[in-house]
Amino acid sequence: MHNTRKINNDVYWVGANDKRLALFESAYPIPRGVSYNSYLILDQKTILLDCVDKSVSNIFFQNIAYLLQDRTLDYVVINHVEPDHCATLAELVFRYPEIKIIGNARTLTMLKQFFTFDVEKHFIEVKEGDEISTGRHMFLFITAAMVHWPEVMMTYDSIDKYLYSADAFGTFGTLNGNIFADELDFEKDFLEDARRYYTNIVGKYGKMVEAVLKKASTIEIHMILPLHGPIWRKDIAWFVDKYQKWSSYVPEENGVLIAYSSVYGNTENAANILATKLAELGIKKIAMYDVSVTHHSYVLAEAFRFSHIVFATTTYNSMIFVSMDSFIRDIVAHNLQNRTIAFIENGTWATTAGKMMKDALVQLKNISFIDKSVSITSSVKNNTLDELTELANVIFLSFPKPDISLHKTIESSAFFKITYGLFILTAKVNDNHNGCVINTVMQVTEKPEQITIAVNKANHTHDMIMETRKFNVSALTIDSSFDLLKRFGFQSGRDVNKFEGFVDACKISENGLFYIAKDTNAFYSAEVVSAADYGTHTLFVAKVTEAMVLSNAISLSYQYYLDHIKPKPVTQLKTSSKRVFVCKVCGYIEESDSDLPDDYICPLCKHTKEYMEEIKAK
C-alpha cells in the first residue's frame, strides 16, 4: 500500500521510514530510526529526485507506481550515489527501461563501480550550472563536492524555488507522517539529531559546506528538501544559521563539555567536582559524558555545540585510556576548531595521559589550551580539590563576559517613537557600511525587547543583513530633508558609497554599525533571531541589543513625507505620443508607449506598478 505526501500540485514525497535499523552506516546509533527521502515531480516529463535504501524498496516502488498510474518515469536525478539513496537504482531501471539517469562525471564513475547494468546507456551527464526542463519545471544543477562525497550535487528548481539538497540539511529520525519541519517541534525533537547527523557525517568538511552555503545565498529558496529528515519551508534562515556555525566551527553555545573515562570512579569523581565548581561560578550550560558508556557520535556533537571542552582520563598501559583515546581520534578526524580545552589526568604511577591528550589535539586549528591542568594520583585529595577549584576559576575567566551595560542603554521610551513611517536601516560587512530607507518597523515583544523589519530583497542592505545578522534602525523625524531620503532610498549601495561625505552626521553604536544622528529621534541596534521569506521582501525578527532616544522631535510618518517632503511632480506638457507615469513614493518619471507591464518595478525605490500614477497633459 502506498504512503505518499503531496508537497505542491505536482511535487510529491515518495520516500520511506526505517524504524528497524539500529546503526546508520553501521556506525551511528539511531534509536528513532531514519527517513529516506525521494521526490517525484509529475510534469510534462516525470522526474524522480534520488532513490532510497534497499530496506524500504517495497513501499518506495509502490509509491512511485501509485502516482505514475499509466505514465512512465522519464528521468531520475542522482544527487548522491551512497547506497542509502541509490541502492534501488538498478531495479528502478529494470522497471522503467527507457529512464534517463542524470548526474555528473563522478556520478557515472561511481555508479559503474556499484552496478553491473549498462549505466552509460541511460546516463545524461550534467555540469555545474547546466539546466534541464521537464515542462513547467526548470532544474539547475549545483556541484557540492565533499558534502560529503566527491560526486555530490544539489538540484535547484528555479520555478518553484526548491533546493533538493542531497545529504545537506538532513537529520536522523523518522518523519511519522509529518514531513515538514514546521509541522514538528524541530528544536525540541530534531535539533539534537540534526546536529549529530551533521557533525558526524559532514563535520570534517566545513570548508566545502561553507562553499555550498555561499552558492545557496545567491539563489532564492522557498523550500529545502533533504535526503533525510524533514523538509524546510519556513524559518529556513534559522536552520541555515546552524549550518553556518557548524561548518565554520563556531561554538553554538558558550558552555563546558566534560568528557571523561574512568576505570574505578576516581577520575569521574574529579569530573563531577569540577562540574559543581563551574556551576557555583555561574556557568549554566554544562554537559558531562562518560565516553566509555556513551556512543562517541553523541559526545562529538556536543563538542561542536560547546565553546569549552575538558578531557579527563586515566593513564592506561602508559597510554591514554582506550575509550578516551578513541574519542580524541574521532575529534581530530572531524577537524574540530575554535575551542578552549583543558585536561584532567589520573595515574597511580607514570601519569602521562594529559601530555599525550594535548599532543594528539595540538594539530587542530585555533585551539586555546588552558595552561592550568589537574593531575590526580589515584584519587582526589585535598590538594586536588584546590587544583580543581583553580581550574574552574581559569575556565570561568576564559568565558566571554556579557556586556550587562547593554541592558542599561535600552530605554523603553525609545519604542514609543516607532510609527508607520520612514526609517534608515544600516548594516556592515567587513569595513563596508551601507543603508537604505524602509517603512516597516514594529516592536513585537517587550520582554525580551524584539522588533521586526521588512526589507526588499533588491536592497544591498538586505543581503548584508542576511550575511551578518546585525543591523541598526534610525527613526527619522519631520525635520528630515528630501536629500537625506534620496541618499539612502534612491541609489544602490552596490554602486555608490552612501556614507561618502555623510559620516559627520552619523555615530557608531556598540555593535560597530553607523546610525544616523541628524534628523532622527531614536535608534535601535538588533541581532536577527529569525528570517521569513515573503516573496519580494524578507521579514526579520530581531532581538534589540541597544536602543536610545536621540531627540523629542516628531517621528516622520509616511503620510507626512508624502504631504510635506516629497517634491510634487511637475505636470509635463507632452511633446510626444508617449504616456508619462510618476512614482508616488520617490517621484521617478517613466515614459512608455503603452501601459506599464504588471511586473514593473520602480528603478529607484523598488515599488511596484500600483505606485505609478499617470500624468495627464493639460
TIFI-217574 format. One record per residue: residue in one letter; x, y, z of N, C-alpha, C in turn. Coordinates in steps of 0.1 Angstrom, whole numbers, plus 5000, padded with zeros to 4 digits. Layout:
// residues N
AXYZXYZXYZ
...
This chain:
// residues 618
M500949885000500050005000500950125000
H500650224992501450344990501450435003
N502450515004502450615015503250735010
T502450835003503050944997502551075004
R503151185001502751315007502951424997
K501851494994501851604984502551724990
I503551774982504251894986503652024979
N503352014966502552114959501852044948
N501252114938500352054929500951934921
D502251934918502851834911504151774917
V504451804929505651754936505251674948
Y505851554949505451454959506651394966
W506451374979507451294987507051154985
V508051064981507750924979508750844986
G509250894997510350825005509750725014
A510550685024510050585034510850605047
N510350545058511050555071511550415074
D512650415081513250285085513450295101
K512550225108512550225122513250105128
R513750015119514349895124515949905124
L516449995116517950005116518450055129
A519449985134520050025147521250125146
L522050105135523250185133523250235119
F523250365118523350435105524750425100
E524950375088526250345082527050255091
S526350165098526950065107527850135117
A527650265120528450335129527750415140
Y526550475136525950575145524550525149
P524350525163523050475168521950565163
I520850515159519650585155518450525162
P518350555175517150495182515850535177
R515750645170514450695164514450665149
G515350585144515350545130515850655121
V515450645108515950745098514950745087
S514750855080513950855068514850865056
Y514350805045515050815032514050885023
N514451005019513551095012513851084997
S512751074989512851084975511651164970
Y511851234959510851334955510451304940
L509151294937508651274924507951394919
I508251444906507551554900506851504888
L505551534888504651494877504451604867
D505451634859505351744849505051684835
Q505251764825505151704811506051584810
K507251594815508151484817508151454832
T508151324836508251284850509751274854
I509951324866511351314871511451284886
L512351194890512551144903513851204909
L513751264921514951314927515451214937
D516451134933517151034942516250914945
C516950804949516250684953516350664968
V516250534972516250514987517050384990
D517150355002517850235006517050105003
K517749995001517049874997516149825008
S516349865021515549815032514149865030
V513849975023512550025022512050035007
S512649944999512449954985510949914981
N510349824989509049784986508049894986
I507949974997507050084997507450194988
F508750214985509250314976508650294962
F508750164957508250134944506750144943
Q506050104954504650124954504250274954
N504950354960504650504960504750554946
I505850514939506050564925504950514916
A504750384917503650324908502350394910
Y501950414923500650474926500550614919
L501550694920501450834915501650834900
L502450744894502650754879501350694872
Q500650604878499550534872500050474859
D499550514847499950454835501150534828
R501650634835502750704829504150634831
T505150664823506450614826507250714834
L508450674838509350764845510450804835
D510550934833511450984822512851004827
Y512951064840514351094845514451054859
V515651024864516051014878517251094880
V517251184889518451264892519151194904
I520451164902521251114913522151224919
N521651284930522451384936523551324945
H523351194949524351134958524350984955
V525450924953525550784949525550694961
E525750744973525750654985524550554985
P524850424988523750324987522450354994
D522550435005521250455012520350545004
H520850604993520050684984520050624970
C520850524967521050484953520950334951
A520750254962520850104961519650054952
T518550124951517450084944517450124929
L518550184925518650234911518550124901
A519150014903519149904893517749854891
E516949834901515549794900514749904893
L515050024896514250134890514450134875
V515750104870515950104856515349974850
F515249864858514649744853513149774851
R512449844860511049874860510749974849
Y511650074847511350174837512550184827
P512650094818513850074810514250194801
E513250284798513650404790514150524798
I514250504811514550614820515950664817
K516150794819517450864818517950904832
I519250864834519850894847520651024846
I520351124854521051254854522051254865
G523351294862524351304872525651364866
N526651384874527851444868528851334865
A530051374861531051274856531451184867
R531551234879531951144891530851054894
T529651104893528451014895528550894886
L528850914873528950804864529950704868
T531150754872532250664876531850574888
M531150644898530850564910529650464907
L528750504899527650414895528150294889
K529150304880529750184873530450104883
Q530950154894531550074905530550004913
F529350054915528349994923527449894915
F527249914902526249844895526849774883
T526149674878526649594867525849624854
F524649684855523849714843524649824835
D524149844823524849944814524450084817
V525150144827524850274832524950384821
E525950374813526250474802525050484792
K524450374790523350374780522250464785
H522050484798520950564803521450704808
F522750724808523250844815523250974807
I522851074814522951214809523951294818
E525051334813526051404822525751554823
V525751604835525551754837526651804844
K526951934842527952014849527352124857
E528252184865527752304873527052404864
G525852444868525152544860524252494849
D524352364845523552304835522052304839
E521152314830519752304833519052204824
I517952154830517052054822515652094825
S514852104815513452144816512552014815
T511552004824510551894822509251944818
G509152074815507852134811507652264819
R506952254830506752374839508052394847
H508752294850509952304859511252314851
M512152394857513452404852514452374863
F515252264861516152214871517652254868
L518252324878519652374877520452284886
F521652254882522552154889523752234895
I523952214908524952284916525852174922
T527152184919528052084924528352114939
A528452014947528652024962529651914966
A530751914959531851814962532251814976
M532351684982532751664995531751705006
V530551715002529451745012528451625010
H528851505013530151465019530951365011
W530551334999531251254989531651344978
P532651304970533151394959532151414948
E531251324946530351334934529051414938
V528851454950527551514955527251644947
M526051654943525451774937524151804944
M523651924942522351964946521552004933
T520251994934519352034923518452144927
Y518452254919517552364922516452384912
D515252384916514152404908513852554907
S514352624896514252764896512852824894
I511852734892510452774890509852784904
D509852674911509252664925510252724935
K511452744932512552794941512752684952
Y512752554948513052444957514552404956
L515252384967516552324966516552184972
Y516852094963516951954966518451934970
S518651924984519951954989520851834992
A520451714987521251584990521351565005
D522551535010522651505024522651625033
A522951745027523051865035521651895040
F521551955052520351995059519551865063
G520151755064519451635068519551605083
T518851505088518851475102518451325104
F518951275115518451135119516951155124
G516251035125514951035130513951025119
T512850945121511850925111510851035112
L510051045101509151155099507751135104
N507251005105505950975111504851055106
G504751075093503651145087503851295085
N504551365095504851505093506151515086
I506151565074507351575066507951715066
F507251815071507751955071508151995085
A509352065086509852105099508952185107
D508052265100507152355107505952275113
E505852155109504752065115505252005127
L506552015131507151955142507652055152
D507952015164508752095173510252065170
F510752115160512052075155513152105165
E513152215171514252245181514252155192
K513052115197512952015208513251875204
D512651835193512651695189513751655179
F514251745171515151715160516451785160
L516651895167517851965166519051885171
E518851805181520051725186520451625175
D519351555169519651465158520251535146
A519851655143520351725132521851765134
R522151805146523551835150524451715149
R523951605155524751485155524851425141
Y523851445132523951405118525051485111
Y524951615113525951705106527351675111
T527551685124528951675129529551545126
N528851435126529451305124529551275109
I528551315101528551275087529351375078
V529151505081529651605073530751695080
G530851685093531651775101533051805097
K533651705091535051725087535251825075
Y534151835068534251915055533652055056
G534052125067533452255069533652355058
K534852355052535252455041534352425029
M534052295026533252265015531752305017
V531352285029529952325033529852475032
E530852545036530752695035530652735021
A531452665012531352704998529952684992
V529352574996527952544991526952644997
L527152685010526252785016526452915009
K527652945004527853074997527053064983
K527152954977526352934964524852954967
A524452894978522952894981522453034984
S523453114989523053254993522753344981
T523053294969522853374957521553334950
I520853234955519553204949518453214959
E517253234954516053254962515553114965
I515453074978515052944982513752954990
H512652884985511352874992511252745000
M512052644997511952525003513252445002
I513752385013514952295012514452155015
L514752065005514251925005515451835006
P515851785018517051705020516751555018
L517751475018517551325016517251255029
H517451315041517051265054516351365062
G515251335069514651425078513651525072
P513151615080512051705075512451805064
I511451855057511651955046511452085053
W512252185048512152325054511452415044
R510352475048509652565040509352695048
K509652705061509552825070510852825078
D511152945082512352975091513552905086
I513752915073514952845066516152915072
A516153045073517353115078517853065091
W516953025100517352975113518152845112
F517752755103518552635101519852655094
V519752745084520952785077522052845086
D521552925096522452975106523152875114
K522452765117523052655124524152595115
Y523852575103524952515094526052615092
Q525852745092526952835091527852825104
K527252805115528052795127528852655127
W528152555124528752425124529852415114
S529652465102530652455091531852545093
S531652655101532752735104533352705117
Y532852605124533352555137533252665148
V532252755146531952855156531052785167
P531452795180530652735190529152775190
E528252685191526852715191526452785204
E527152745215526752795228528052815236
N528052915245529152925255528852835267
G529552725268529352625278530452535279
V530452435288531552345290531052195288
L531752125280531651985278532751915286
I532351825295533351755303533251605298
A534251565290534251425285535351345293
Y534851245299535751165308535651015306
S536750955310536750805311537350765324
S536850665331537250635345537150485347
V538250435353538250285355537550255368
Y537950315379537350285392536550395398
G536250505390535450605395536150735401
N537450725402538150835408538250955398
T538550925385538551035375537151095373
E536151005374534751055373534451145385
N534951115396534751195408535351335406
A536551345401537151475398536351555388
A535851485378535051555367533751605374
N533151535383531951585389532251705398
I533351695405533751815414533951935405
L534651925394534852035385533552095381
A532552005377531252055372530552135383
T530652085395529952155406530552295408
K531952305407532552435410532252525398
L532252475386531852565375530452615376
A529552535381528152575383528052675394
E528852665405528852765415529352895411
L530252895400530753025395529653085386
G528653015383527553075374527453025360
I528352925357528252865343527052775343
K526052805334524852735334524852615325
K525552625314525452515304526752425305
I526452315312527552215314526952075310
A527752005302527351865298528451775302
M528051655307529051555311528751425304
Y529851355299529651225292530851135296
D530451015299531450905301531650845287
V532850875281533050825267533150675266
S533250605278533250465277531850405277
V530850485280529550445280528650505269
T528850635267528050705256528750695243
H527950665233528550655219529150785215
H530350775209531150895206530350985197
S529450945189528751035180527951135188
Y527451105199526751195208527651305214
V528851255219529751345225530451435215
L530751385203531251465192530351585189
A529051555188528051655185528151765196
E528251725208528351825219529651905219
A530751845214531951915212531852025202
F530952005191530752105181529752215187
R529052175197528052265203528652365213
F529552315221530052395233531452465229
S531652575236532852655234534052595242
H533852525253534952475261534852325263
I535952255263535952115265537052075275
V536651995285537551935294537651785292
F538851745289539151595287539751545300
A539051445306539551385319539651235317
T540851185319541051035317542250985326
T542350855326543450785333544550745323
T545750725329546850665322546650515322
Y546750455310546450315310547450245300
N548250155306549350095299550250205293
S550550305301551350415298550850495286
M549550485283548850555272547650615277
I546950685268545550735272544650615272
F543750615282542750515284541950495270
V541750365267541350325253540150405248
S539050415256537850485251538150635249
M538950695257539250835255540150855243
D541150765242542050775230541250765217
S540250675217539350665205538550785203
F538050845213537250965212538051085207
I539251105212540151205208540551195193
R540751065189541051045175539851085166
D538651065171537451105164537351255163
I537651325174537651475174538651525163
V539851465163540851515153540351475139
A539751365137539351325124538251415118
H537451475127536351565123536751705123
N538051735125538551865122538051985131
L537651945143537152055152538152165154
Q537552285155538452405156537752505166
N538552615169538052725176537452685190
R538152615198537752565211538752605222
T538252615234539152625246539152495253
I540352435255540452295260541352295273
A540852205282541652185295541652035297
F542651995306542851845308542851815323
I542351695326542451635339543051495336
E544151465343544851335341544851255354
N544951125354545051045366545950925363
G546650885374547550775372548150735386
T548350605388548950565400550450565400
W550950555388552350575385552550615371
A553650685368553950735354552750795347
T552250905353551050965348551451055336
T550951005324551351075311550151105303
A548951075307547751095298547551235294
G547751335303547551475300548351525288
K549651495289550551535278550251475265
M549851345266549551265254548251315247
M547251355256546051415250546351545243
K547151635249547451755243548251735230
D549151645230549951615218549051575206
A548051495210547051455199546251565194
L545851665203544951765199545551895194
V546851905195547552025191547552055176
Q547251945169547151965154545952035150
L544852045158543652115155543952265154
K543152335146543352475143542652565154
N543252675157542652775166542152725179
I542952645185542652585198543452655209
S542752705219543352765231543452665242
F544652625246544852535257544952605270
I544152565280544352635293545552575300
D546452665304547752625309547552535322
K546552575330546352505342545652375340
S546352265343545652125343545752065356
V545051955358544951885371545451745369
S546451715378547051575378546651505391
I545951395390545551315402546451195403
T546851175415547551045418546550955425
S545950865417544950765421543650815425
S543550905434542250955439542351105443
V541151165444541151305448541551325462
K542451425465542951455478542651605480
N542951655492542751805495543451895485
N544651855482545451935472544751935458
T544151815455543451805442542251895442
L541551905453540351995454540852145451
D541952185456542452315453542752335439
E543352235433543652245418542452245410
L541352165414540152175406539452305408
T539552365419538952505422539652605413
E541052595412541752685404541452665389
L541352535385540952515371539652575367
A538652555376537252605374537352765373
N538152825381538252975380538953015367
V539952945362540652975350539652955338
I538852845338537852825328536852935328
F536352975340535353085341535853215335
L537153245338537753375334537953375319
S538053255313538253245298536953265290
F535853265297534553285290534453435286
P533853465274533553605271532553655280
K532753775285531953835295530753905289
P529553885293528453955287528454105291
D528154185282528154335285526754375290
I526754375304525454405310525054545308
S526054635304525754775302524754785291
L524654685281523754695270522354715276
H521954645286520654655292520354795298
K521454855302521254985308520955095297
T521355065285521255165274519955135266
I519155045270517855015263516755105271
E516455215265515455305270514055265265
S513155225274511855185269511055295262
S511355415265510655525258511055535244
A512255475240512655475226511655405217
F510955305222509955235214508755315211
F508455425219507355505216507555585203
K508755595198509055675186508755595174
I508455465175508155385163506755415158
T506655445145505355465138505455405125
Y504355395118504355355104504855475096
G506155475095506755595089508055555081
L509055635081510255615074511455605083
F512355505080513455475088514655455079
I515855475084517055435077517655315083
L517755215076518255085080519755075076
T520655045085522055035082522654905086
A523654865079524354735081525854755077
K526654645080528054655077528554515074
V529354495064530054375061531554405060
N532354345068533754385070533854535073
D534454615064534554755067533654835058
N532654775051531754835042530454865049
H530154995051528855035056527855065045
N526655035048525555065038524255095045
G523355155038522055175044520955195033
C519655185037518555205028517355255036
V516355305029515155355036514155245036
I513555225048512455125049511255195056
N510055135055508855195061508155095070
T508754985073508154885081509054845093
V508754905105509454865117508354855128
M508454745136507454725146508054655158
Q507654695170508054625182507154505183
V507654385185506854265186506754215200
T507754225208507754185222508454285231
E508054295243508654385253509654315261
K509454195265510454115273510553975266
P511653955259512754045256512354145246
E513154255245512854355235513154305221
Q512154295213512354245199511554335189
I512154355178511554435167511454345155
T510654385145510654325132510754425121
I511454395111511554485099511354405087
A510754475076510554415063511554485054
V512354405046513354465037513254405024
N513154495014513154445000514354374996
K514254254990515454174986516354244976
A515754344969516654404959517654504965
N517454534978518354624985519654554989
H520754614987522054564991522154545006
T521454635013521454625028520854485032
H519854445025519154315028520254205027
D521054195017522054095016523054095027
M523454225031524454235042523854185055
I522554215058521954165070521854015070
M521553955058521453805057522853745061
E523953815057525253765060525653785074
T525453905080525953935093525053925104
R523753925101522653905111522554025121
K523154135117523054255126522654375118
F521954475125521554595118521254705128
N521154825123520654945131519555005124
V518555055131517455135126517455275132
S517455375123517355515128515955575124
A515255625134513955675133514055815128
L513555845116513555985110512556075117
T512756205116511856305121511356395110
I510356475113509756565103510756665098
D511956675105512956775100513856715089
S513556585086514456525076514256585062
S515356595055515356655041515056555031
F514656595019514456505008515856455003
D516856535005518256495001518656375009
L518356375022518656255030517956135025
L516656145022515956025017516455985003
K516856074995517456044982518755964984
R519556014993520855954996520755804999
F519755765008519655635012518555555005
G517655624998516555554992516555544977
F517255634970517155644955518455604948
Q519355534955520555484948520955354955
S521755274949522155144954523555144960
G523655084972524955064978525854984970
R525354904960526254824952527054914942
D526455034940527055124930527855244937
V527355284948527955404954528155384969
N529055464975529255464990528255574995
K527155525001526155625006526655705017
F527655665024528155745036529255845032
E529655845019530755935015530256085017
G530956155024530656295027529456305038
F529156195044528056205053528356145067
V529656105069530056045082529856135093
D530056265092529856355103528456365109
A527456315101526056315105525756185112
C526756095114526555965119527355935132
K526955835139527655795150527755635150
I528655575157528755435157528255375170
S527355285169526755225181527655115186
E527255045197528154945203528354825195
N527554805185527754685176528654715164
G529154845164530154875153529454935141
L528154955140527455005129527155145130
F527055215118526555355118525055365122
Y524755475129523355515130523355665126
I522155705122522055845117521755935130
A522656035132522456115144521756245141
K521656275128520956405125519556385119
D518656465124517256455119516656315123
T517056265134516456135139516156155154
N515256075159514856085173515155965181
A515555855175515855735182516655635173
F517455545179517955445171517955315178
Y517955195171517855065177518954975170
S519754915178520654805173520054675176
A520154585167519454455168520254335162
E520054215167520654095161519454005157
V519553955145518453875139518253745146
V517053715150516653595156516153495145
S515353545136514753465125514453545113
A514353485102514053555089513053465081
A512053535076511053465069510953525055
D510853435045510753475031509353515027
Y509053635023507753675018507853735004
G508353654995508453694981509453804978
T508953924976509854044973510554084986
H510154054997510754105010511053985019
T512054015028512353925039511953995052
L511153925060510753975073511753925084
F512454015090513453985100512854015114
V512953915123512653935137514053945144
A514254045153515554065158515454105173
K516454065180516554105195517254235195
V516654335203517354465204518454455214
T519654505210520754505219521154645225
E520554745218520854885222519654965217
A519155065225518155155220518255285227
M518155395220518355525227517555635220
V516955715229516255835224517355945221
L517256005209518156105205517656245205
S516256255204515656395205514156375207
N513456485210512056475212511256525199
A511956535188511356575176510256475171
I509256515164508156435160508656335149
S508256205151508656105141508056135127
L508756095117508356125103507356005099
S506156045098505155945092505255945077
Y504755835072504755815058503955925051
Q502755955057501856055052502456195052
Y503256225063503856355063504956365052
Y505656255050506556265039505956295025
L504756225023504056245010503556385009
D503056445021502456575020503356695021
H504556675027505356795030506856785026
I507356665023508756655020508956615005
K508256515001508456464987508056574977
P508956614968508656714958507356674950
K506556774948505356744939505856724925
P505356624918505756604904505256724895
V506156754886505856864877504956804865
T503756854864502956814853503456854840
Q503956764832504656794819503656804808
L503856904799503156904786503856804777
K503056714772503556614763504056674750
T505256634747505856674734505956554725
S505456444729505356324721504156244724
S503956134717502756054720502955964732
K504155964738504355874750503555914762
R503155804770502455834782503555854793
V503155934803504155974814503555924827
F504455844835504055794848505055844858
V504555884870505355924881505155834893
C506255804899506255724912505755804923
K504655764930504055834941504955834953
V505955744953506855734965508055824963
C508755814952510055884951510055994940
G509055994932508956094921509556064908
Y510055934907510755894894509755904883
I510155954871509255964860509655864849
E508655794844508855684834507955714822
E508555714810507755734798507655604791
S506455584785506155454779505155474767
D505355384757504355394746502955334750
S502955254760501655194764501655194780
D500655114785500555094799501855024804
L502155054817503354984822503054834824
P504054744823503754604825503454574839
D502754464842502254424855503454404865
D504654364859505754334868506754454869
Y506254574866507054694866507554714880
I508854754882509454794894510054924893
C509755024901510455154901511955134902
P512755184893514255154894514955224905
L514255324911514855404922514455344936
C513155334939512755294952512155154953
K512155084941511754944941510254914944
H509455014943508054994945507354944932
T506254884933505654814922504654904914
K504054854904503354934894502255014900
E501554964911500455034917500855164923
Y502155194925502555314930502855414919
M502755374906503055464895501655534890
E501655664890500555744887500755804873
E499755794864499955854851499656004852
I500456084845500256234844499556264832
K498456334834497556364822497956514818
A498156524805498556654800497356754801
K497756874803496656984804496657064792
